[in-house]
Amino acid sequence: MASDIIPQIRETVRQLCEGFPGSYWRDKDRERAYPTEFVNALTEAGLLSSLIPEEYGGAGLPLIVASAILEEIHANGCNGAACHAQMYTMGTLLRHGSEEQRRKYLPGIASGELRLQAFGVTEPTAGTDTTSISTIAVRDGDDYVVNGQKVWTSRAEHSDLMLLLARTTAKDKVAKRSDGISVFIVDMREVLGKGMTIRPIRTMINHSTTEVFFDNMRIPASSLIGEEGKGFRYILTGMNAERILIASECLGDAEWFIRTASNYARERTVFGRPIGQNQGVQFPIARAYAQMRAAKLMVEEACRLYDAGEACGAEANMSKMRASEASWAAGEACLQTHGGFGFAEEYDVERKFRETRLYQIAPISTNLILSFIAEHELDLPRSY
């Protein structure tokens, strides 16, 4: 059972993270550099291939184990954002790709020889309205010709493969707006500089995110995953896994903030007493702890449903919302507890504070989650 191996997995992650202290992450953050050494260590430990079935070289473990891995990474001061997509992006290929595609790519992804970390979905004009994407792929003989643009495509510079969502039928020619969208697996090594251009976007966090441009990019017709026009529904289950795993990272961040704040509050003495003796310091940390524990229960329930093959859209979204809010509350409490020292780079609080703020916006904003809950759980009229 998965529950039997989770403590061992957590200990493995803890030991691995000891080799990547705060100074390592501060250097990467300062230089806006990719944490190659950390990603390689996770790969060599077999942690990034946990969700890939054994027949393709992975561990064949359930989502709750992957959740524990990412939670533990973040709880130990590290950051899984550099490679978390290696875990869940391949799900679309695994569930909807042909056996030939799975055999071609999954073993290399499992071993780390291939990186599938780029997910080309969001566009500047469409935002979270994925059905309004305008990137198009037109069949031309044995190829598709792709034109368009993606934005916030993280890790594109550090990935060999990309899952690309593009319209193969114009929006005004389909019955449902989610129809006519197809998903492709693109070998970026073959098209970079030959129809594909990547432009880094510098942001407040070191997230290796980019814009990607397609200018008559030719990819073989065999790049199509599943049936043409059904790509939108193919990526939905993968998005549930993404939300649950991002929520797990937020849990880890919250645990790090709470532990760090509590330790500092016990040790920091002002006016002849530890500041943690004051309720004004205690209460925000205690409240953040309660929020984190509640969010953890939701994440565990979402994992249970996902691993059982049951519908979990609401739970996945609520997990991500509650966990991201818990991590932000914990970060706020930690920063306030440290006072001015919280802004000092050497304490790592300000870095983690910036990093965890992202998750109320990406991979889906809190407002969209609330709209989803209102429509699908409360039967209120659709607002968008």
C-alpha positions in Angstrom: 0.0 0.0 0.0 1.1 3.6 -0.7 0.7 4.6 2.9 3.4 2.0 3.9 6.1 3.6 1.7 5.3 7.3 2.2 7.4 7.6 5.4 10.3 6.1 3.6 9.8 8.3 0.6 9.6 11.4 2.8 12.9 10.4 4.6 14.6 10.0 1.2 13.5 13.4 0.1 14.6 15.0 3.4 18.1 13.5 3.1 18.3 14.6 -0.5 17.3 18.2 0.3 20.0 18.4 3.0 22.4 18.6 0.1 20.7 21.7 -1.2 20.6 24.3 1.6 19.3 27.8 1.5 22.6 29.1 0.1 22.2 27.0 -3.0 18.7 28.4 -3.7 19.8 31.9 -2.9 22.5 31.7 -5.5 20.1 30.3 -8.1 17.6 33.0 -7.3 20.2 35.7 -7.6 21.5 34.5 -10.9 18.1 33.4 -12.2 19.7 30.1 -12.9 18.0 26.7 -13.3 18.7 24.3 -10.4 20.2 21.6 -12.7 22.0 19.8 -9.8 18.8 19.5 -7.8 16.8 18.2 -10.7 19.5 15.7 -11.5 19.5 14.5 -7.9 15.7 14.0 -7.9 16.0 12.1 -11.2 18.7 9.8 -10.1 16.7 9.0 -7.0 13.8 8.0 -9.2 11.5 10.5 -7.6 10.4 12.3 -10.8 9.3 9.1 -12.4 7.1 8.0 -9.6 3.8 8.2 -11.6 5.1 6.5 -14.7 4.1 2.8 -14.9 6.7 0.2 -14.3 6.4 -1.1 -17.8 7.7 2.2 -19.1 10.6 2.4 -16.6 8.9 4.3 -13.8 7.8 3.4 -10.3 4.1 3.1 -11.0 3.1 4.8 -7.7 -0.2 6.6 -7.0 -0.6 10.4 -6.9 -0.6 10.5 -3.1 3.0 9.5 -3.2 3.9 12.2 -5.7 2.1 14.6 -3.5 4.2 13.6 -0.5 7.4 14.0 -2.5 6.6 17.6 -3.5 5.3 18.5 -0.1 8.5 17.3 1.5 10.7 19.1 -1.0 9.0 22.4 -0.1 8.8 21.7 3.6 12.6 21.4 3.5 13.2 24.8 2.0 13.7 23.6 -1.6 11.5 24.2 -4.7 10.0 21.6 -6.9 8.7 24.1 -9.5 11.8 23.5 -11.6 10.7 20.0 -12.4 7.2 19.3 -11.0 5.8 19.2 -14.5 8.0 16.2 -15.2 5.6 14.3 -13.0 2.2 15.3 -14.3 2.6 16.6 -17.9 3.3 13.1 -19.1 -0.2 12.0 -18.0 -1.8 13.2 -21.2 0.6 11.1 -23.2 0.1 8.1 -20.9 -3.7 8.2 -21.0 -4.3 9.3 -24.5 -1.2 8.7 -26.6 -0.7 5.7 -28.8 1.3 2.7 -27.6 4.0 3.7 -30.1 4.2 7.2 -28.6 4.3 5.8 -25.1 7.1 3.4 -26.0 9.0 6.2 -27.8 8.9 8.8 -25.0 8.0 7.4 -21.5 11.1 5.3 -20.9 13.3 8.3 -21.7 11.2 10.6 -19.5 11.4 8.0 -16.6 15.2 7.8 -16.8 15.7 11.5 -17.2 17.2 11.2 -20.6 14.2 13.2 -21.9 12.6 16.1 -20.2 8.9 16.7 -20.7 8.4 19.8 -18.7 7.0 22.4 -21.1 3.2 22.7 -21.3 2.2 25.1 -24.1 -1.4 26.2 -23.2 -1.8 29.8 -22.1 -1.8 32.6 -24.7 -1.5 36.4 -24.2 -5.0 37.2 -25.5 -6.8 34.1 -24.1 -5.4 33.9 -20.6 -7.3 31.3 -18.6 -10.0 31.1 -21.4 -8.3 28.1 -23.0 -11.1 27.5 -25.5 -10.2 30.9 -27.0 -6.6 30.1 -28.0 -5.6 31.2 -31.4 -2.5 29.1 -32.1 -3.4 27.0 -35.1 -2.1 23.7 -36.5 -3.0 23.0 -40.1 -2.6 19.6 -41.6 -0.3 19.6 -44.7 0.4 16.1 -46.0 2.4 14.2 -43.4 2.9 17.3 -41.3 1.1 19.9 -39.3 2.1 23.5 -39.7 1.8 25.5 -36.5 1.5 29.3 -36.1 0.8 31.3 -33.0 2.2 32.2 -29.6 2.2 30.8 -26.0 3.1 32.7 -22.8 4.0 31.6 -19.3 5.4 28.4 -20.7 7.7 27.5 -17.8 10.9 25.5 -18.3 10.7 25.6 -22.1 14.5 26.3 -22.2 15.1 23.2 -20.0 12.8 20.8 -21.7 13.3 18.4 -24.7 9.6 17.9 -25.3 6.5 20.1 -25.1 2.8 19.3 -24.9 1.2 21.8 -27.2 -2.4 22.8 -27.4 -3.5 24.2 -30.7 -6.7 24.7 -32.7 -7.1 22.4 -35.7 -10.7 23.7 -36.3 -11.6 27.4 -36.0 -13.7 28.3 -33.0 -16.6 29.6 -35.1 -16.8 26.2 -37.0 -17.4 24.0 -34.0 -20.6 23.1 -32.0 -18.9 23.5 -28.6 -16.1 25.9 -28.0 -14.0 23.2 -26.4 -14.1 21.2 -29.7 -11.6 21.6 -32.5 -8.6 21.8 -30.1 -5.9 19.2 -30.5 -2.8 18.3 -28.4 0.6 17.5 -29.8 3.9 16.2 -28.4 6.6 18.3 -29.9 10.3 17.4 -30.0 11.7 20.8 -29.3 15.2 19.8 -30.2 14.1 19.4 -33.8 12.2 22.7 -34.2 14.0 25.2 -32.0 15.2 27.9 -34.4 13.3 26.2 -37.2 9.9 27.7 -36.6 10.1 27.9 -32.8 11.5 30.8 -30.9 11.8 31.0 -27.1 12.0 34.2 -25.2 12.6 34.2 -21.4 10.4 36.4 -19.2 12.1 37.8 -16.1 9.7 37.7 -13.1 9.8 38.4 -9.4 10.6 34.7 -8.8 13.1 32.4 -10.5 10.6 30.3 -12.4 12.3 29.8 -15.8 9.2 31.0 -17.6 9.0 32.0 -21.2 7.1 33.1 -24.3 7.2 30.7 -27.2 6.5 31.7 -30.8 5.6 29.5 -33.7 6.2 30.7 -37.2 5.3 28.0 -39.8 6.7 25.4 -37.5 6.4 21.9 -39.1 5.9 18.9 -36.9 5.1 15.4 -38.1 1.5 14.3 -38.1 2.5 11.5 -35.7 2.9 14.2 -33.1 -0.8 14.3 -32.6 -2.0 12.7 -29.4 -5.3 10.9 -29.6 -7.9 12.2 -32.0 -7.8 15.5 -33.7 -10.2 18.0 -32.1 -10.4 16.3 -28.7 -7.3 17.8 -27.0 -9.1 20.0 -24.6 -10.8 17.1 -22.8 -7.5 15.1 -22.9 -5.7 17.7 -20.8 -8.4 18.1 -18.2 -7.5 15.1 -16.1 -3.8 16.2 -16.2 -4.9 19.6 -14.9 -6.5 17.9 -11.9 -3.2 16.2 -11.1 -1.4 19.5 -11.6 -3.7 21.3 -9.2 -3.3 18.6 -6.5 0.5 18.5 -6.8 0.7 22.3 -6.7 -1.4 22.2 -3.6 1.0 19.7 -2.1 3.9 22.2 -2.7 1.9 24.9 -1.0 1.4 22.6 2.0 5.2 22.1 2.2 5.7 25.9 2.0 3.2 26.4 4.8 5.0 23.8 6.9 8.4 25.5 6.3 7.0 29.0 7.2 5.3 27.7 10.4 8.4 25.8 11.5 10.7 28.7 10.7 8.4 31.2 12.4 8.0 29.1 15.5 11.7 28.5 15.9 12.5 32.2 15.5 9.7 33.1 18.0 11.1 30.8 20.6 14.7 32.1 20.2 14.2 35.8 19.6 14.2 37.8 22.9 12.9 41.3 23.1 12.0 43.2 26.3 13.5 40.3 28.3 11.2 37.6 27.0 10.9 35.4 23.8 8.6 37.1 21.3 6.7 33.8 21.0 5.3 34.3 24.5 3.2 37.1 23.1 -0.2 36.1 21.8 0.1 38.8 19.1 2.9 36.7 17.7 1.5 33.3 18.6 -2.0 33.6 17.1 -1.1 34.3 13.4 1.2 31.3 13.5 -1.3 29.1 15.2 -4.1 30.2 12.8 -1.8 29.4 9.8 -1.1 26.0 11.3 -4.8 25.3 11.5 -5.3 26.4 7.9 -2.5 24.2 6.8 -3.9 21.1 8.5 -7.4 21.7 7.0 -5.9 22.1 3.5 -3.9 18.9 4.0 -7.1 17.0 4.6 -8.6 18.3 1.4 -5.4 17.4 -0.6 -5.5 13.9 0.8 -9.2 13.5 -0.2 -8.4 14.8 -3.7 -5.6 12.3 -4.0 -7.8 9.5 -2.8 -10.4 10.3 -5.4 -7.9 10.7 -8.2 -6.1 7.5 -7.4 -9.5 5.7 -7.3 -10.3 7.0 -10.8 -13.2 9.0 -9.5 -14.3 12.5 -10.5 -12.2 15.0 -8.5 -12.4 18.3 -10.3 -14.0 20.2 -7.4 -11.6 18.6 -4.8 -8.5 19.3 -7.0 -9.5 22.9 -7.4 -10.5 23.4 -3.7 -7.2 21.8 -2.6 -5.2 24.2 -4.7 -7.2 27.2 -3.4 -7.1 26.3 0.2 -3.5 25.2 0.2 -2.3 28.3 -1.6 -4.2 30.5 0.9 -2.7 28.5 3.8 0.8 28.9 2.5 0.3 32.7 2.0 -1.1 33.1 5.5 1.9 31.1 6.9 4.3 33.2 4.8 2.7 36.4 6.1 3.0 35.2 9.7 6.6 34.1 9.2 7.6 37.4 7.7 5.8 39.4 10.4 7.4 37.3 13.1 10.9 38.0 11.7 10.3 41.7 11.4 13.1 43.4 9.5 15.1 40.2 9.4 12.4 38.6 7.3 13.5 40.9 4.4 17.1 39.8 4.7 18.1 37.4 1.9 20.1 35.1 4.3 17.0 34.0 6.2 15.3 32.7 3.0 11.9 34.0 4.2 11.6 36.6 1.5 12.5 34.1 -1.3 9.9 31.6 -0.1 7.4 34.4 0.4 7.8 35.5 -3.2 7.7 31.9 -4.5 4.5 30.8 -2.7 2.5 33.9 -3.7 2.5 32.6 -7.3 0.1 29.8 -6.5 -3.0 32.0 -5.9 -2.6 33.0 -9.5 -1.1 29.9 -11.3 -1.8 27.4 -12.6 -5.3 28.8 -12.2 -6.4 31.9 -10.3 -8.5 31.7 -7.1 -11.3 33.7 -8.8 -11.7 31.0 -11.5 -11.8 28.3 -8.9 -14.5 30.2 -7.0 -16.4 30.5 -10.3 -16.0 26.7 -10.9 -17.3 26.0 -7.4 -20.3 28.3 -7.8 -21.3 26.7 -11.1 -20.6 23.1 -10.6 -21.1 22.6 -6.8 -23.7 25.3 -6.0 -25.6 25.2 -9.3 -25.4 28.9 -9.8 -25.5 30.5 -13.3 -22.2 30.4 -15.2 -20.4 33.7 -14.8 -18.0 33.5 -17.7 
